[in-house]
Amino acid sequence: MGKLKAGTLICSILFCVFIISCGSKNAKPNSTQNKTMDKDKLIVGMELQFPPFETIDKNGKPYGLSVDLALALGDYLNKEIKIEEMSYSGLINALMSKKIDMIISSMTISSNRLEQIDFSEPYASSHLSLLINEKSLVQGPDDLNNKGIKIAVKRGTTGQIFAEKQYPNASISVFEKDAECIMEVVQGRVDVFVYDVYTIYKNHMLNPNTTRVYLEAINKGSIEKWGVAIRKNEESLKKGINDFIKEAKSNGKIDEIVDVHLSDMKRIFEENNLNFYF
């Protein structure tokens, strides 16, 4: 009886090992399939607080020019696009830690950012302007580098970088959201807000009695170029994005997206002799 039980036990152990081994082999294709599925999706980081480029619609879904651009890029690359909303100042860290695959959020290609990440070819250009409190003595950028002048900037933006470099004698306050910067100007707690020309113009129109604008470029020597941000050494993805941008410019796809979101602003730029984004 003892020998029979031992033999039975050995057979049972061998059978279990066989089952587990087969199970492991069968699990491999699923693991590979999951990786393939991940490769078929691109997660795009955006701060959805910059209409009409990146915002949300009445149903709470991502909406805007950058959103349509990302979806068109996904169609071109045959990839599913998922929009991941996050603060602007956290976008680059999210990209570098692989929480997202790219950034399409009106981000300027700059030398300090290129030290950490890579960019596609530019798809648009912009410049920095000033939203000025109506009672401020500031008339333009030449008045900013003086003691007693108070400047609001949004954290992580080129407006912050430019102001801190060009106006060291001024008092610079850094805020997380552009709405906070605008309120500082409207209520007279700061003299100016340094930011993208579209936002400056739009918020002056919303606050015509308390603000003035300087719409010309204050960064004339370094007009901003916007690109799609990706991690370094992702050359295949970079080539695909660059090919898309080139084709979308030549076949009218970008013009089509612009007409949906920026037709009124394009007219305003023309009336003020300003270079348009596209």
FENQUI-V292562 format. One record per residue. N is the residue number from 1. PSI is psi as a letter, one per 30 degrees, with the letter a starting at -180 (999 if undefined). BURIAL is + if it has 24 or more other C-alpha atoms within 12 Angstrom, else -. D_LAST is the distance of its C-alpha to the last C-alpha in whole Angstrom. Layout:
BEGIN
n;psi;burial;d_last
N;PSI;BURIAL;D_LAST
N;PSI;BURIAL;D_LAST
END
This chain:
BEGIN
n;psi;burial;d_last
1;e;-;88
2;e;-;86
3;e;-;85
4;e;-;84
5;e;-;82
6;e;-;80
7;e;-;80
8;e;-;78
9;e;-;76
10;e;-;75
11;e;-;74
12;e;-;72
13;e;-;70
14;e;-;69
15;e;-;68
16;e;-;65
17;e;-;64
18;e;-;63
19;e;-;62
20;e;-;59
21;e;-;59
22;e;-;58
23;e;-;55
24;e;-;54
25;e;-;53
26;f;-;52
27;f;-;49
28;e;-;48
29;e;-;46
30;e;-;44
31;e;-;43
32;e;-;41
33;e;-;40
34;e;-;39
35;e;-;37
36;e;-;35
37;e;-;34
38;e;-;32
39;f;-;31
40;f;-;29
41;k;+;28
42;k;+;25
43;k;+;25
44;k;+;21
45;k;+;22
46;l;+;20
47;j;+;21
48;h;+;20
49;g;+;21
50;i;+;17
51;k;+;16
52;g;+;14
53;e;+;13
54;j;+;16
55;a;+;19
56;l;-;22
57;a;-;23
58;f;-;27
59;g;-;28
60;g;-;27
61;l;-;25
62;k;+;22
63;k;+;19
64;l;+;15
65;e;+;12
66;e;+;13
67;e;+;16
68;e;+;15
69;e;+;13
70;e;+;16
71;e;+;18
72;e;+;16
73;e;+;17
74;e;+;20
75;e;-;21
76;e;-;20
77;f;+;22
78;h;-;25
79;k;+;25
80;k;-;26
81;k;+;23
82;k;+;25
83;k;+;23
84;j;+;25
85;k;+;24
86;l;+;25
87;k;+;25
88;e;+;22
89;f;+;25
90;f;+;26
91;e;+;24
92;e;+;24
93;e;+;28
94;e;+;28
95;e;+;26
96;f;+;28
97;g;-;31
98;g;-;30
99;f;+;30
100;l;+;26
101;f;+;24
102;l;+;21
103;k;+;19
104;i;+;15
105;h;+;15
106;h;+;12
107;k;+;15
108;k;+;14
109;j;+;16
110;l;+;19
111;e;-;22
112;e;-;24
113;e;+;22
114;f;-;23
115;f;-;26
116;e;-;26
117;l;+;24
118;l;+;21
119;l;+;18
120;l;+;16
121;l;+;13
122;k;+;10
123;f;+;7
124;l;+;5
125;l;+;7
126;a;+;9
127;l;+;12
128;k;+;16
129;a;+;18
130;k;+;21
131;k;+;23
132;k;+;26
133;k;+;29
134;e;+;31
135;f;-;34
136;l;+;33
137;f;-;34
138;k;+;30
139;f;+;28
140;a;+;26
141;f;+;25
142;f;-;28
143;g;+;30
144;f;+;29
145;h;+;31
146;k;-;35
147;k;-;37
148;f;-;37
149;k;+;34
150;k;+;32
151;k;+;29
152;k;+;27
153;l;+;25
154;k;+;24
155;k;+;25
156;f;+;24
157;l;+;20
158;f;+;19
159;e;+;20
160;e;+;24
161;e;+;24
162;e;+;23
163;e;+;25
164;e;+;28
165;e;-;28
166;f;+;27
167;i;+;29
168;f;-;32
169;f;-;35
170;l;+;33
171;j;+;34
172;k;+;31
173;k;+;31
174;k;+;29
175;l;+;28
176;f;-;27
177;k;+;25
178;f;+;23
179;e;-;25
180;e;-;28
181;e;+;26
182;e;+;26
183;e;+;29
184;e;+;31
185;e;+;29
186;e;+;30
187;g;-;33
188;g;+;34
189;f;+;34
190;l;+;32
191;e;+;30
192;l;+;27
193;k;+;24
194;j;+;21
195;a;+;18
196;k;+;14
197;e;+;14
198;e;+;13
199;e;+;16
200;e;+;18
201;e;+;18
202;e;+;18
203;f;+;21
204;e;+;23
205;f;-;23
206;f;-;25
207;h;-;27
208;f;-;27
209;f;-;31
210;f;+;31
211;l;+;27
212;l;+;26
213;l;+;22
214;j;+;21
215;f;+;17
216;l;+;17
217;k;+;16
218;f;+;19
219;h;+;18
220;e;-;17
221;f;-;19
222;i;-;17
223;k;+;13
224;k;+;12
225;k;+;10
226;k;+;10
227;l;+;12
228;k;+;15
229;k;+;18
230;l;+;21
231;l;+;25
232;l;-;26
233;g;-;28
234;i;-;26
235;e;-;25
236;e;-;25
237;e;+;23
238;e;+;20
239;e;-;21
240;e;+;20
241;e;+;17
242;e;+;16
243;e;-;17
244;e;+;15
245;e;+;12
246;e;-;13
247;e;-;14
248;e;+;12
249;e;-;9
250;e;-;12
251;g;-;14
252;g;-;11
253;e;+;12
254;e;+;8
255;e;+;8
256;e;-;11
257;e;+;11
258;e;+;8
259;e;-;11
260;e;-;13
261;f;+;12
262;g;+;10
263;e;-;11
264;e;-;14
265;e;+;11
266;e;-;9
267;e;-;13
268;e;-;14
269;e;-;11
270;e;-;12
271;f;-;16
272;g;-;16
273;h;-;14
274;k;+;12
275;k;+;8
276;l;+;6
277;e;+;4
278;999;+;0
END
